Amino acid sequence: MMVDMSESRPVIGIATALERARYGMWDASCFLLQVGYVRSLQQAGAWALMIPPDPALVESPDEILDRLDALVLAGGADIDPASYGAAPHPETLGTVPARDEAELALVRRAIERDLPVLGICRGMQLINIALGGTLNQHLPDLVGHDDHRRNPGSFDGSEHDVRLEPGSLAARVIGEEIHSTKSHHHQGVDALGEGLVISGRSVLDDLPEALEAPESTWVLGVQWHPEADPDSSVLAAVVEEARSRRLARR
């Protein structure tokens, strides 16, 4: 039987940032997302649905999740430490609580519904916080170096290897157990959220760089940026999982 591609193309929701931006003659608050995220989803055969912060989502995340085949949480600003009961570190900057609240509500409910979830960098941290975990707010204080964010605002020279647990979802998705990643973060997982396991660690310092929820079908957080790596299979993997489920429902 021939597959109708319009029916098999999954809808992937991806949460946007809320930031000040300049474009043309304007300097204004904008909902935005770097092109790499959307292009990666489109090239893998998905519809990319950008989801801006919306107070209604905090109370009713199902209204948008009902329309999705998977959820992606993108990178961006530091998360408000109040969301995990901590005081801010002097290096915790640019927090956007309205974004945090909406995305935490979305990811908690997506996991409850067993919707495929991919968290990228800040998105991995959100998964951890959503399930009761905490963050280390400034990694140089912990590991003694800046190699997780060597060039702020750039991925140039940002690569380092991550060691993935054999048989983990992360290793299956990526297809290898030592993986070169593009890194740009100064915060990371501290206390682990309930039901999560660490499935990847940096070879630099053993910092957690991948996590997953074994009791869920497909929940993966990666501390690196696959959207900046044309050879990465991570975003394509969440699209394929979403497509498989969409076809199974037909």
Order of alpha helices (4+ residues) and beta strands (2+ residues): alpha-beta-beta-beta-alpha-beta-alpha-alpha-beta-alpha-beta-alpha-beta-alpha-beta-alpha-beta-beta-beta-beta-beta-alpha
